Amino acid sequence: MVFGILFEELLHTHIWSRFGLGEGAILVGNTIVSTFVILFIGELVPKAMFKARAASLINTFAPLAQFFHILFKPLTVLLVNTAQWVLSNLFQVKMVYKKEAFTKVDLAHFIQQTNTHQEQQELNTDLFENALSLPDIKVRKCLVPRTEIVGVEIQTPLEEVKALFIETKLSKLIVYNDTLDNIVGYIHQLDLFKKPKDIKAIIHPILLVTESMNAADLINLFSKKRKSIAWVVDEFGGTAGIVTMEDVLEEIFGEINDEYDEQEFLEKKLSANEYLFSGRLELDYLYEKYGIDFAVDSAETLSGYLIHKHEAIPKVREVIHLSHFDAEILLVSDTRIEKVKLTIH
């Protein structure tokens, strides 16, 4: 306000008086020039400066902003309390006090506004956006499906368990009683060094979650219970799969490869309508990259899709005939299809 009054006086004394303008023209001129100067000096220039050198300038101006905040806080509190008293006592307005936090929407907007075209900044933005989307991601999207679970029956001899650990190179194995719908826990490879008498002596309890739980709640549950693996059930109480902390974190950071993970899954175009694929490739990926349209299905991977359509794990060289392609099975394991050749109709 003070700046506006002084600026108008300056304009009137040193500029408008030289042209002999009337009061109406002076008012219009003051409004236009003042608006332009205030927007330019008070909005555009500071925002451009801070956007270019935010890290260095914030250290300079933060103490100044804090000083004025403390200086004017008593006056601000007095005015706000006075206004609230007048509204509630004289005008009978019911005051609802709710402290608004910095919401997820505000943070997402802030990230988008501060984004640049630099590669590192884009990567950081993706990580923030992935983290913010965790409450919207269901466990069913993160889990290892039932058909790919590697587990052992509770009565399995320890020698067979040891051999399976060596073969799969996994650190944990699911333990079930009769079927995968009755999971009793899991065992860790390090527990074999305790020289147990049987599997029952080294079984760890496993968390039970539903596939409709969101990923953010699952991370909180893992942290609270100090666990890293959970058994996922569907709406009918059957086993939908298992999920680990790594599976959830991959929703933020992308694929996490440990020393046992394959770096890449097989994908090769043999001809205009023939493809060679790993069964672990996701259906969404195949559609986006190769335009292969799969009917809406509960499966996430090509292996899960084919097993669902075939209603069993097919044999090597078996051909699954579907409406829009034929799938020739080239390699299978005990739990999934490893390699398949697709011929598009």
matplotlib code that plots the C-alpha trace (Angstrom):
import matplotlib.pyplot as plt

x = [0.0, 2.8, 4.7, 1.5, 0.9, 4.6, 4.7, 1.5, 2.9, 6.1, 4.2, 1.9, 4.8, 7.4, 5.5, 1.8, 2.3, 4.4, 1.6, -1.2, -3.5, -6.8, -7.7, -9.4, -6.5, -4.1, -6.1, -6.1, -2.4, -1.6, -3.6, -1.9, 1.7, 1.4, -0.1, 2.7, 5.5, 4.1, 3.6, 7.0, 9.0, 6.8, 5.9, 7.8, 11.3, 11.4, 9.8, 12.2, 15.2, 14.1, 13.3, 16.8, 18.7, 16.3, 18.9, 21.2, 18.6, 16.4, 19.3, 19.6, 15.9, 14.7, 16.1, 14.6, 11.2, 11.4, 12.2, 9.1, 7.0, 8.0, 7.8, 4.2, 2.9, 1.5, -0.4, -1.7, -2.9, -4.6, -6.4, -7.5, -8.7, -10.6, -12.3, -13.2, -14.7, -16.8, -18.1, -18.9, -20.3, -21.9, -23.0, -23.5, -21.3, -20.2, -16.4, -15.0, -11.2, -9.4, -5.7, -5.0, -1.9, 0.2, -1.8, -0.7, -2.4, -0.3, 2.9, 2.1, 1.4, 4.6, 6.6, 5.1, 5.7, 9.4, 10.1, 12.7, 13.9, 17.1, 17.4, 18.2, 15.3, 12.9, 14.1, 13.5, 10.1, 9.1, 10.2, 8.1, 5.1, 5.4, 5.6, 2.6, 0.6, 1.3, -2.1, -3.8, -1.9, -3.5, -1.4, -2.8, -0.7, 2.6, 2.3, 4.0, 1.0, 0.0, 1.3, 4.8, 5.1, 8.0, 7.1, 7.5, 5.0, 5.4, 6.4, 9.1, 12.5, 15.2, 17.5, 14.9, 14.4, 18.2, 18.3, 15.4, 17.2, 20.3, 18.3, 16.1, 18.8, 16.0, 16.5, 13.0, 10.6, 6.9, 5.7, 2.2, 0.0, -1.4, -2.1, -1.1, -4.5, -3.2, 0.1, 1.5, 4.6, 8.0, 11.6, 14.8, 17.9, 20.0, 17.8, 19.3, 22.5, 20.7, 20.6, 16.8, 15.1, 12.4, 10.8, 8.4, 11.3, 12.3, 9.0, 8.5, 4.9, 3.8, 1.6, -1.8, -3.2, -5.9, -5.2, -7.4, -5.0, -3.1, 0.7, 1.2, -0.7, 1.3, 4.6, 3.4, 2.4, 5.8, 7.5, 5.3, 5.6, 9.2, 8.5, 9.3, 6.9, 3.2, 0.6, -2.0, -5.6, -8.4, -12.0, -12.9, -10.1, -7.9, -4.2, -3.7, 0.0, 2.7, 4.2, 7.5, 8.8, 11.0, 7.9, 6.3, 9.4, 9.7, 6.5, 8.6, 12.1, 11.3, 12.7, 15.2, 17.7, 19.6, 22.4, 20.0, 17.7, 17.8, 18.8, 16.5, 13.6, 13.6, 11.8, 12.5, 10.6, 11.1, 9.0, 6.0, 3.7, 6.0, 7.6, 9.7, 8.9, 9.7, 6.7, 7.6, 6.9, 3.9, 0.8, 0.7, 4.3, 3.6, 0.6, 2.5, 5.6, 4.3, 0.6, -0.5, -4.0, -4.8, -8.4, -9.2, -7.9, -6.8, -3.3, -0.4, 2.2, 2.2, 2.8, -0.1, -2.4, -1.6, -1.9, -5.3, -6.5, -5.1, -6.3, -3.0, 0.7, 1.3, 4.0, 6.9, 6.0, 2.3, 0.4, -2.3, -4.8, -6.5, -8.7, -6.0, -2.8, -1.2, 1.3, 3.9, 5.4, 9.2, 10.3, 8.4, 9.3, 7.3, 5.4, 5.3, 6.0, 9.5, 9.7, 6.9, 6.6, 3.6, 2.2, -0.3, -3.3]
y = [0.0, 2.4, 1.5, 2.2, 5.6, 6.7, 5.3, 7.2, 10.4, 9.9, 9.4, 12.4, 14.8, 13.8, 12.3, 13.1, 16.8, 17.3, 16.2, 18.2, 15.2, 15.3, 13.5, 10.6, 10.0, 10.2, 7.6, 5.2, 5.8, 5.2, 1.9, 0.5, 1.5, 0.5, -2.9, -3.6, -2.5, -4.5, -7.7, -7.4, -6.5, -8.3, -11.5, -12.3, -11.3, -13.0, -16.2, -16.3, -15.7, -18.4, -20.9, -20.5, -20.4, -21.7, -23.6, -20.6, -17.9, -19.7, -19.7, -15.9, -15.0, -17.5, -15.7, -12.4, -14.1, -15.6, -12.2, -10.5, -13.5, -13.1, -9.3, -9.2, -12.3, -10.5, -8.0, -10.9, -12.9, -9.8, -9.0, -12.7, -13.2, -9.9, -10.8, -14.3, -12.8, -10.3, -13.0, -15.5, -13.1, -10.2, -12.1, -15.5, -17.2, -20.6, -20.8, -24.2, -24.3, -26.9, -26.8, -27.6, -29.6, -29.7, -32.3, -34.9, -32.9, -29.8, -31.8, -33.4, -29.9, -28.6, -31.4, -30.7, -26.9, -27.4, -30.0, -29.3, -31.1, -32.3, -36.0, -36.2, -33.9, -36.0, -39.1, -37.5, -36.3, -39.9, -41.2, -38.6, -39.3, -43.0, -42.6, -40.4, -43.0, -45.8, -45.4, -45.9, -49.1, -52.4, -55.3, -57.4, -55.3, -56.0, -59.6, -62.7, -64.7, -68.1, -69.9, -68.6, -69.3, -71.6, -73.5, -76.8, -79.1, -79.1, -82.8, -82.3, -83.8, -81.3, -82.7, -81.8, -78.4, -77.8, -78.9, -76.6, -73.6, -74.4, -74.8, -71.7, -69.5, -68.0, -66.9, -67.8, -70.6, -70.7, -73.7, -75.0, -77.9, -80.0, -77.1, -73.5, -72.4, -73.4, -71.6, -72.0, -69.8, -69.6, -70.8, -68.9, -70.6, -69.5, -71.5, -74.7, -74.0, -74.5, -78.2, -78.6, -81.9, -81.0, -78.0, -77.4, -76.4, -73.5, -72.1, -68.4, -67.0, -65.1, -62.0, -62.4, -59.6, -59.2, -58.3, -55.2, -53.6, -50.6, -50.6, -47.8, -49.7, -52.8, -50.9, -49.6, -53.2, -54.6, -51.8, -52.3, -56.1, -56.1, -58.5, -58.5, -61.1, -61.6, -64.1, -62.6, -64.0, -63.2, -62.3, -66.0, -66.7, -68.6, -67.8, -65.1, -65.0, -63.6, -60.1, -58.9, -55.5, -55.6, -56.0, -52.9, -50.8, -51.6, -49.6, -46.6, -47.3, -49.6, -53.1, -53.9, -56.5, -58.5, -60.9, -63.7, -61.7, -61.9, -58.6, -58.8, -61.0, -62.6, -60.7, -61.1, -60.4, -63.3, -62.0, -59.8, -61.9, -64.2, -63.3, -65.1, -64.0, -64.8, -65.9, -63.3, -60.4, -58.3, -58.1, -54.3, -54.1, -56.4, -54.3, -51.0, -52.2, -54.7, -53.8, -57.4, -57.0, -59.4, -59.7, -58.2, -60.8, -61.1, -62.3, -59.8, -61.8, -63.8, -67.0, -66.4, -65.5, -68.7, -70.9, -69.3, -69.9, -73.5, -74.2, -76.0, -75.7, -76.8, -79.2, -78.3, -78.1, -77.9, -75.3, -73.2, -71.9, -68.7, -66.4, -63.9, -65.9, -69.3, -69.9, -72.6, -73.5, -73.8, -74.0, -74.6, -75.0, -76.6, -73.4, -71.3, -71.0, -69.7, -69.3, -69.1, -68.4, -66.3, -66.4, -63.6, -64.4]
z = [0.0, 1.0, -2.2, -4.3, -2.8, -3.2, -6.8, -7.8, -6.3, -8.3, -11.5, -10.9, -10.0, -12.5, -15.5, -15.8, -14.9, -18.0, -20.3, -18.7, -18.4, -16.6, -13.4, -15.3, -17.6, -14.7, -12.8, -15.8, -16.4, -12.7, -12.7, -15.8, -15.0, -11.3, -12.2, -14.7, -12.4, -9.4, -11.5, -13.0, -9.9, -7.3, -9.3, -12.5, -11.5, -8.1, -9.4, -12.3, -10.0, -7.5, -10.2, -11.6, -8.3, -5.7, -3.6, -3.1, -2.7, -0.2, 2.3, 1.8, 2.1, 4.6, 7.6, 6.3, 5.8, 9.3, 10.8, 9.3, 10.3, 13.9, 13.7, 12.4, 14.1, 17.2, 15.0, 12.7, 15.7, 17.2, 13.9, 13.3, 16.8, 16.7, 13.4, 14.7, 17.9, 15.9, 13.6, 16.3, 18.9, 17.0, 13.8, 15.4, 12.8, 13.9, 13.5, 12.5, 13.2, 11.0, 10.5, 6.9, 6.3, 3.2, 1.3, -1.2, -4.0, -3.0, -3.0, -6.4, -7.8, -6.3, -7.9, -11.3, -11.0, -10.2, -12.8, -15.4, -18.5, -16.9, -16.7, -13.0, -12.1, -14.2, -12.4, -9.0, -10.1, -11.2, -7.8, -5.9, -8.1, -7.7, -3.9, -3.9, -5.9, -3.4, -1.6, -4.9, -5.8, -4.7, -3.5, -6.4, -8.7, -6.8, -5.8, -7.2, -8.5, -7.1, -10.2, -9.6, -5.9, -5.0, -1.9, 0.0, 1.7, 5.5, 5.5, 2.8, 4.0, 4.8, 2.0, -0.6, 0.9, 0.8, -2.8, -3.7, -2.1, -4.2, -7.4, -7.1, -5.4, -3.3, 0.3, 1.5, 0.6, 1.4, 3.5, 3.0, 4.3, 1.5, -0.9, -1.4, 0.0, 3.4, 3.8, 7.3, 7.1, 5.4, 6.0, 5.5, 4.0, 7.0, 9.3, 7.8, 9.6, 12.9, 11.9, 12.6, 12.9, 10.4, 8.7, 11.5, 13.8, 11.6, 10.2, 10.6, 10.8, 7.8, 7.6, 6.0, 3.8, 1.2, -2.4, -2.1, 0.6, -0.8, -1.0, 1.4, 4.2, 3.4, 3.8, 7.2, 8.2, 7.2, 9.2, 12.3, 12.3, 11.2, 8.3, 4.6, 3.2, 3.3, 2.1, -0.1, -0.3, -2.7, -2.0, -1.6, 0.9, -1.6, -2.2, -4.8, -4.3, -2.1, -1.8, -0.4, 0.6, -2.6, -4.7, -3.2, -3.4, -7.1, -7.6, -6.6, -7.8, -10.7, -11.2, -8.4, -9.5, -6.9, -7.6, -8.6, -10.9, -14.6, -16.1, -19.1, -20.1, -23.6, -26.3, -29.9, -33.1, -35.5, -38.4, -39.1, -37.0, -35.0, -31.6, -29.0, -25.5, -21.9, -19.9, -17.2, -19.5, -18.4, -20.6, -20.5, -21.6, -24.6, -25.6, -25.3, -27.2, -29.7, -29.9, -29.0, -27.5, -24.7, -23.6, -20.1, -17.7, -14.1, -15.1, -15.1, -17.1, -20.3, -18.4, -16.1, -19.0, -20.9, -17.9, -17.1, -20.6, -20.8, -17.2, -16.5, -17.0, -20.6, -21.8, -24.0, -27.7, -26.9, -28.8, -27.2, -29.8, -29.0, -31.0, -32.0, -31.7, -31.3, -28.5, -28.8, -25.5, -25.7, -22.1, -18.8, -15.2, -12.4, -11.7, -14.9, -18.6, -19.2, -23.0, -25.6, -29.3, -30.4, -33.9, -34.5, -36.7]

ax = plt.figure().add_subplot(projection="3d")
ax.plot(x, y, z, "-o")
ax.set_aspect("equal")
plt.show()
